Amino acid sequence: MKFRLIISLLLLTACFAALGQEKQSRKAEKHNSAVAEKGLIKVSVMYPFAEGKTFNMEYYETKHMPMVAGFLGSNLIKYTIEKGVASGIPNQPLPYMAIGTFYVKSLSDYQAAIGPNRDAIRADFPNYTNIAPVILVSEVIR
């Protein structure tokens, strides 16, 4: 009986230790991913909300963004797609219907990839929206 109790306590201690290591590992991964983004170039393509404007999120997600991502090649770290749901101030209109963001290593490589494909990218707009996007290129500081 005493032997079973000791074994049970050892197993319980091992489980708690493993949980602690897993928690530390997740914490380190989160920290490393935040650090990895510092210094990247962030290209935000924002689609302002206005009455009568339309946006096909499914097409944007499955066709347009993958097409543009393909042009960026190995310079692309990741991209995100956001769907606007509300303004930051209650009872105010939605500022943006959607925002697509590309994180790239090099601005000059981004520009070199987009330049020759600009017409193809613009020609795809009518397939998902009638909104002229606002584009902000920035550097990730933190």
C-alpha positions as CSV (number, residue, x, y, z in Angstrom):
1,M,0.0,0.0,0.0
2,K,2.8,2.4,0.9
3,F,4.6,1.5,-2.4
4,R,1.4,2.4,-4.4
5,L,1.1,5.7,-2.6
6,I,4.8,6.6,-3.4
7,I,4.3,5.6,-7.1
8,S,1.1,7.7,-7.3
9,L,2.8,10.7,-5.8
10,L,5.8,10.3,-8.2
11,L,3.4,10.1,-11.2
12,L,1.4,13.1,-10.0
13,T,4.7,15.1,-9.6
14,A,5.8,14.1,-13.1
15,C,2.5,15.3,-14.5
16,F,2.7,18.7,-12.8
17,A,6.3,19.1,-14.0
18,A,5.3,18.2,-17.6
19,L,2.4,20.7,-17.4
20,G,4.8,23.4,-16.2
21,Q,7.2,22.7,-19.0
22,E,4.4,22.8,-21.6
23,K,3.2,26.2,-20.2
24,Q,6.8,27.6,-20.4
25,S,7.2,26.2,-23.9
26,R,3.9,28.0,-25.0
27,K,5.1,31.2,-23.3
28,A,8.4,31.0,-25.2
29,E,6.7,30.4,-28.5
30,K,4.4,33.4,-28.0
31,H,7.4,35.6,-27.1
32,N,9.5,34.3,-30.1
33,S,6.7,34.9,-32.6
34,A,6.3,38.5,-31.4
35,V,10.0,39.1,-31.6
36,A,10.2,37.5,-35.0
37,E,7.8,40.2,-36.4
38,K,9.9,43.1,-35.2
39,G,11.5,44.8,-38.2
40,L,9.2,43.3,-40.7
41,I,7.4,45.4,-43.3
42,K,3.7,45.3,-42.9
43,V,1.5,46.2,-45.8
44,S,-2.1,46.9,-44.7
45,V,-4.7,47.0,-47.5
46,M,-7.8,48.6,-45.9
47,Y,-11.3,48.7,-47.5
48,P,-13.3,51.6,-46.0
49,F,-17.0,51.1,-45.2
50,A,-19.4,53.3,-47.1
51,E,-23.1,53.0,-48.0
52,G,-23.6,51.0,-51.2
53,K,-20.1,49.5,-51.1
54,T,-19.8,45.7,-51.3
55,F,-17.2,43.1,-50.3
56,N,-17.1,39.4,-51.1
57,M,-15.1,38.0,-48.2
58,E,-15.1,34.4,-49.5
59,Y,-13.6,35.4,-52.9
60,Y,-11.1,37.6,-51.1
61,E,-10.0,34.8,-48.8
62,T,-9.9,32.0,-51.3
63,K,-8.8,33.7,-54.6
64,H,-7.5,37.3,-54.3
65,M,-5.2,37.1,-51.2
66,P,-3.7,33.8,-52.2
67,M,-3.0,35.2,-55.7
68,V,-1.2,38.2,-54.3
69,A,0.7,36.1,-51.7
70,G,1.9,33.9,-54.6
71,F,3.4,37.0,-56.3
72,L,5.4,37.7,-53.1
73,G,7.1,34.4,-52.9
74,S,9.7,33.7,-50.2
75,N,9.7,37.4,-49.2
76,L,6.3,36.8,-47.6
77,I,6.4,35.7,-43.9
78,K,2.6,35.6,-43.5
79,Y,-0.6,37.3,-44.3
80,T,-3.8,37.9,-42.4
81,I,-7.4,38.8,-43.3
82,E,-9.7,40.7,-41.0
83,K,-13.4,41.3,-41.4
84,G,-14.7,44.5,-39.9
85,V,-17.4,44.0,-37.3
86,A,-17.7,47.3,-35.4
87,S,-16.3,50.7,-34.7
88,G,-14.2,51.3,-31.6
89,I,-16.9,53.8,-30.6
90,P,-20.4,52.6,-29.9
91,N,-23.1,53.7,-32.4
92,Q,-20.5,54.9,-35.0
93,P,-20.3,53.5,-38.5
94,L,-17.8,50.7,-39.2
95,P,-14.6,52.3,-40.4
96,Y,-13.4,49.3,-42.6
97,M,-15.2,46.4,-44.1
98,A,-12.0,44.4,-44.4
99,I,-8.3,44.6,-44.0
100,G,-5.7,42.4,-45.6
101,T,-2.2,42.5,-44.3
102,F,1.0,41.1,-45.7
103,Y,4.2,40.7,-43.5
104,V,7.3,40.8,-45.7
105,K,11.0,40.8,-45.0
106,S,12.0,43.5,-47.6
107,L,10.1,46.5,-48.9
108,S,12.2,46.6,-52.1
109,D,11.5,42.9,-52.8
110,Y,7.8,43.6,-52.1
111,Q,7.8,46.5,-54.5
112,A,9.7,44.5,-57.1
113,A,7.1,41.6,-56.9
114,I,4.0,43.8,-56.9
115,G,5.1,46.3,-59.7
116,P,4.9,43.9,-62.6
117,N,1.7,42.3,-61.2
118,R,-0.1,45.6,-60.3
119,D,-2.5,45.4,-63.3
120,A,-3.5,41.8,-62.6
121,I,-4.1,42.7,-58.9
122,R,-6.3,45.7,-59.8
123,A,-8.1,43.8,-62.5
124,D,-9.2,41.3,-59.8
125,F,-10.8,44.0,-57.6
126,P,-14.3,43.9,-59.4
127,N,-14.5,40.2,-58.5
128,Y,-14.8,40.9,-54.8
129,T,-15.4,44.6,-54.2
130,N,-16.3,48.1,-55.5
131,I,-14.2,49.8,-52.9
132,A,-10.9,51.6,-53.6
133,P,-8.5,50.3,-50.9
134,V,-6.3,52.5,-48.7
135,I,-2.8,51.1,-48.4
136,L,-0.4,51.7,-45.5
137,V,3.1,50.4,-45.6
138,S,4.8,50.4,-42.2
139,E,7.6,48.8,-40.2
140,V,6.8,46.6,-37.2
141,I,8.4,48.1,-34.2
142,R,7.1,45.8,-31.5
